[in-house]
Amino acid sequence: MGARRTALTAAGLTAVAALLATGTASATVTAAGAAEAANNVLTYGSAAGDAVAVGDVLTASLATGTTVAIRTTSGGTTGITCTASQFTASVTANPVAPGTATESVTAHTFAGCTSNILGTTGVQSITLQNLPHVASASSAGALTVTAGSVGTVQTTVVLNTILGVTTCVYTSTGLNGTTSNTGNTITFANQLFTRSSGPITCPASSYFSAVYGPVRDTSQSGSPSVYVN
């Protein structure tokens, strides 16, 4: 009888151990599944793709078929049009979603620009100054660009006019845009810049509109598109 009781006890302990092991395994699978389901604000390749690493370089040109519009009035037709533009930024923070990722905008260029502003005959250059700026992209789809440590968001526009070359300097308190995973785009619409220096030939205000995309992670092989989650 003692031997039988010992055998039954051993069997019972073995069964309990098996149940505990099964429970532990299930908990591990559940935890792993939760980890896999978690994602960061910025991913590449797909919305469920790998997290964009801090330090990765993102870039985007104008979306196909679009131009930059810099108008003297909001939604107007008078101003400057550019057929090429590109920005470059490095990721400085990319938390788990929902949240806000941040980037350092290190370059923003414009080319192929023309002007129909009265008295102007062409555009020599448009230069974004006081870089880097700070860009913040939220899970809700909002994107802001604000001043960095160097100074305000500032743009210098050099125009050819009937009276000679004119330099116009504009500043902004910050830009508000929206992101979309359809086309991996960033859209700015009628963002106000105010003249801080320059003659009357320079319009008092400029309203900036553009669509950039697809945004790509050039630090990854094949420069995959970037998604906001």
C-alpha positions in Angstrom: 0.0 0.0 0.0 2.8 2.4 0.8 4.5 1.8 -2.5 1.1 2.4 -4.3 0.6 5.7 -2.4 4.1 6.8 -3.3 3.5 6.1 -7.0 0.1 7.9 -6.9 1.7 10.9 -5.2 4.5 11.0 -7.8 2.0 10.8 -10.6 0.0 13.6 -9.0 3.1 15.8 -8.7 4.0 15.1 -12.3 0.5 16.1 -13.5 0.6 19.3 -11.4 4.1 20.1 -12.9 2.7 19.5 -16.4 -0.2 21.8 -15.7 2.1 24.5 -14.4 4.4 24.1 -17.3 1.5 24.4 -19.7 0.2 27.5 -17.9 3.7 29.1 -18.1 3.9 28.3 -21.7 0.5 29.8 -22.4 1.5 33.0 -20.5 4.7 33.2 -22.5 2.8 32.9 -25.8 0.3 35.5 -24.7 3.1 37.9 -23.7 4.9 37.3 -27.0 1.7 37.9 -28.9 1.2 41.2 -27.1 4.8 42.2 -27.8 4.3 41.4 -31.5 1.0 43.4 -31.6 2.7 46.5 -30.1 4.1 48.9 -32.7 5.8 52.3 -32.8 4.5 55.6 -34.1 6.8 55.3 -37.1 7.3 52.0 -38.9 8.7 51.2 -42.3 7.5 48.8 -45.0 3.9 48.6 -43.6 1.9 49.9 -40.7 2.7 46.7 -38.9 6.3 46.8 -40.0 9.5 47.3 -38.1 10.0 50.4 -36.0 12.0 53.2 -37.6 15.2 53.5 -35.5 16.3 56.6 -33.8 19.0 58.1 -36.1 17.4 56.9 -39.3 17.3 59.4 -42.1 13.9 60.2 -43.7 13.4 62.0 -46.9 10.6 62.9 -49.3 10.1 64.9 -52.5 6.9 66.4 -53.8 4.1 63.9 -54.4 3.8 62.9 -58.1 1.9 65.5 -60.1 2.0 68.2 -57.4 3.9 71.5 -57.0 4.8 73.9 -54.2 2.4 76.9 -54.0 3.6 80.0 -52.1 0.8 82.5 -52.5 0.4 86.1 -51.4 -3.1 85.3 -50.1 -4.5 82.2 -48.6 -5.8 80.0 -51.4 -4.9 82.6 -54.0 -3.3 82.3 -57.4 -0.6 85.0 -57.2 2.8 84.1 -55.9 5.5 81.5 -56.5 5.2 78.0 -57.9 8.0 75.4 -57.6 8.1 72.1 -59.5 10.7 70.5 -57.1 11.2 70.4 -53.4 12.6 67.9 -50.9 13.1 67.6 -47.2 15.5 65.5 -45.1 15.1 64.7 -41.4 16.7 62.4 -38.9 14.5 60.6 -36.3 15.2 61.7 -32.7 12.4 59.7 -30.9 10.0 57.0 -31.9 7.9 55.8 -28.9 5.3 53.0 -28.9 2.0 54.1 -30.4 -0.1 55.9 -29.6 2.3 58.8 -29.1 4.4 61.4 -30.8 7.6 60.8 -32.8 10.1 63.6 -33.2 12.6 64.4 -36.0 15.3 66.9 -36.7 14.7 68.6 -40.1 18.2 69.1 -41.5 17.5 70.2 -45.1 14.5 71.6 -47.1 15.2 72.6 -50.7 13.2 74.2 -53.5 13.9 74.3 -57.3 12.2 75.1 -60.6 10.5 78.1 -59.1 8.7 80.8 -61.1 6.8 83.9 -60.0 3.7 85.8 -61.3 4.0 88.5 -58.6 3.6 91.9 -60.2 7.0 93.5 -60.9 8.9 90.2 -60.6 10.6 88.5 -63.5 11.9 85.3 -61.9 13.0 83.5 -58.7 16.7 83.1 -58.0 16.4 81.0 -54.9 14.4 80.0 -51.9 16.4 79.0 -48.8 15.1 77.7 -45.5 17.3 78.9 -42.7 18.0 78.3 -39.0 18.1 74.6 -39.5 17.6 72.1 -37.9 14.0 72.5 -37.1 11.9 70.2 -34.9 9.2 68.1 -36.5 6.7 66.2 -34.4 4.4 63.5 -35.9 1.5 62.2 -33.7 -0.5 59.0 -34.0 -3.5 61.2 -34.6 -2.0 62.3 -37.9 -0.9 65.8 -37.0 2.5 67.0 -37.9 4.1 70.2 -36.7 7.4 71.9 -37.6 8.7 74.3 -35.0 11.9 76.3 -34.4 15.0 74.5 -33.2 17.8 75.8 -31.1 19.3 77.9 -33.9 16.3 80.3 -34.3 12.9 80.8 -35.8 11.6 79.1 -38.8 12.8 81.5 -41.5 12.9 81.6 -45.3 14.8 83.9 -47.6 13.5 84.4 -51.1 15.6 86.1 -53.8 13.6 87.5 -56.6 14.5 89.0 -59.9 12.4 92.2 -60.5 12.2 94.9 -63.1 14.2 97.1 -60.7 16.9 94.4 -60.0 17.5 91.7 -57.5 15.3 91.8 -54.3 15.8 89.8 -51.2 12.7 89.0 -49.0 13.0 87.3 -45.6 9.9 85.6 -44.1 9.4 84.0 -40.6 6.8 81.6 -39.3 5.7 80.7 -35.8 5.5 77.1 -37.0 3.9 74.9 -39.6 0.9 72.5 -39.1 0.5 69.6 -41.5 -1.1 66.2 -41.7 0.2 62.8 -42.4 -1.5 60.0 -44.3 -0.6 56.3 -44.8 -2.3 56.5 -48.2 0.7 57.4 -50.3 2.8 57.9 -47.2 2.4 61.7 -47.5 2.7 64.9 -45.5 0.4 67.8 -46.5 0.8 71.4 -45.7 -2.0 73.8 -46.7 -1.8 77.7 -46.6 0.8 77.9 -43.9 1.5 81.6 -43.1 4.9 83.2 -43.4 5.2 86.9 -42.5 7.7 89.3 -44.1 10.3 90.3 -41.6 12.6 92.3 -44.0 12.7 93.4 -47.6 11.3 96.2 -49.7 7.6 96.7 -50.7 8.2 94.5 -53.7 8.2 91.6 -51.3 4.6 90.6 -50.4 3.7 91.2 -46.8 2.6 87.6 -46.4 3.3 84.2 -48.0 1.1 81.1 -47.7 2.9 77.8 -48.2 1.2 74.7 -49.6 2.7 71.4 -50.6 2.3 67.6 -50.5 5.4 65.5 -49.9 5.5 61.8 -50.4 6.2 59.0 -50.2 8.3 59.6 -47.1 11.1 57.0 -47.1 13.5 55.6 -44.6 16.8 55.9 -46.6 18.7 54.2 -43.7 17.0 50.9 -44.5 17.7 48.7 -47.5 15.6 49.7 -50.5 14.4 52.9 -48.8 11.0 51.6 -47.7 8.0 53.9 -47.2 7.3 55.2 -43.7 4.0 54.8 -41.9 2.5 56.7 -39.0 0.6 54.6 -36.4 
